[in-house]
Amino acid sequence: MPNIKALDKDNSEIEIAADGDGSAANPFITYHKVVNLPASMATNEAVQAVKDRLPIVATNSNVTTVAATNSLTVLLAANQNRLGAAFYNLSPEKLYLKLGDEVSDTSFSVLLNADDYYELPFRYIGIVTGVWVAAVGNCLVTELF
């Protein structure tokens, strides 16, 4: 597959390369940023420059159980070190979940039915609140950092 041009978070043009073409012989397509290093850079500097561009990965997690309530509750406090989070509604009741505070049945981000699972958007570090239709069951919250 040919490389494609894209914009990074700073609106700088970057080149994205694909490995694999989806065929039976080479089925897996992965994308990565093409990194052009200066020719003058020493080997150790070049290796460090590439390491600095590798994706951020989570190495730890914390799982908590939040009891269902029919009033606003904090499912996850804001955390500058958070890399991701997942929510599993173990209640037979609907859970209104909001990326932010003041969740309600008219102001929410995601509606989780019984046994629904939701993954937080990557690198959202703000507060997550929730409210159930009735106070039955709980929610398992896994925070990655």
Secondary structure as UniProt FT lines:
FT   STRAND          4..7
FT   TURN            9..10
FT   STRAND          13..19
FT   STRAND          30..33
FT   TURN            39..40
FT   HELIX           43..52
FT   STRAND          61..67
FT   STRAND          73..76
FT   TURN            80..81
FT   STRAND          84..89
FT   STRAND          95..100
FT   STRAND          110..112
FT   TURN            114..115
FT   STRAND          117..119
FT   TURN            122..123
FT   STRAND          128..132
FT   STRAND          138..144
//
